[in-house]
Amino acid sequence: MTGCQGELVEKEFDVYIEDEDGNVIVDEKMTSYQNGFIDLWLPRDKKFKTKIGYNGKTVESEISTFENDATCITTMQLM
């Protein structure tokens, strides 16, 4: 069995996500799991603006939930 391992295990992140219409979907602190990832469930067939912060660093990205979109996003890097 294979899997991914994130670098920041069991750390608290500020997670903010809004949809294309400006509706806030997530605005909370979330703790990463032992694999270093955060698990999110978002409505299908939409685009979202995301902002994740940790320890003074942030990353902003657009993600989407259309049929052929990735379900595991590993490209967001805190700067």
C-alpha positions in Angstrom: 0.0 0.0 0.0 1.3 3.5 -0.8 0.3 6.9 0.3 1.3 10.5 0.7 2.8 12.0 3.8 2.6 15.8 4.4 5.2 17.7 6.3 3.1 19.4 9.0 1.6 16.6 11.1 -1.2 17.4 13.6 -0.7 21.2 13.2 -3.4 23.8 13.4 -4.2 25.8 10.2 -6.4 28.8 9.5 -8.6 27.7 6.6 -10.8 30.1 4.6 -12.7 29.0 1.5 -15.3 31.0 -0.5 -17.2 30.1 -3.6 -17.4 32.2 -6.8 -20.3 34.1 -5.4 -18.4 35.2 -2.3 -20.3 32.8 0.0 -18.0 31.6 2.8 -17.9 27.9 2.8 -15.2 27.4 5.5 -13.7 29.9 8.0 -12.1 27.9 10.8 -9.1 26.5 12.4 -8.4 22.9 11.3 -5.9 20.4 12.5 -4.0 18.2 10.0 -4.1 14.5 10.5 -1.1 12.1 11.2 -0.6 12.0 7.4 -0.1 15.8 7.4 -3.3 16.5 5.3 -6.5 18.3 6.0 -9.7 16.6 4.8 -12.3 18.9 3.2 -15.7 18.2 1.6 -16.8 20.9 -0.8 -19.9 21.1 -3.0 -19.6 19.6 -6.5 -19.3 21.5 -9.7 -18.0 24.8 -8.3 -14.8 26.9 -8.1 -13.4 28.1 -4.8 -10.9 30.7 -3.6 -8.9 29.2 -0.8 -6.5 30.7 1.8 -4.6 28.6 4.3 -2.4 30.0 7.0 0.1 28.5 9.4 2.7 30.1 11.6 2.7 33.4 9.8 2.9 31.8 6.3 0.0 31.6 3.9 -1.0 30.1 0.5 -3.8 31.2 -1.7 -5.2 29.1 -4.6 -8.2 28.4 -6.7 -9.6 24.9 -6.5 -12.6 23.3 -8.2 -14.8 20.3 -7.8 -15.8 19.4 -11.3 -16.0 15.9 -12.6 -12.4 15.5 -13.8 -10.7 17.7 -11.1 -8.2 16.2 -8.7 -9.5 15.1 -5.3 -6.2 15.2 -3.6 -4.4 18.5 -3.9 -0.7 18.5 -3.0 0.6 21.6 -4.8 -0.3 24.3 -2.3 2.9 25.5 -0.6 3.0 27.9 2.4 5.2 31.0 1.8 
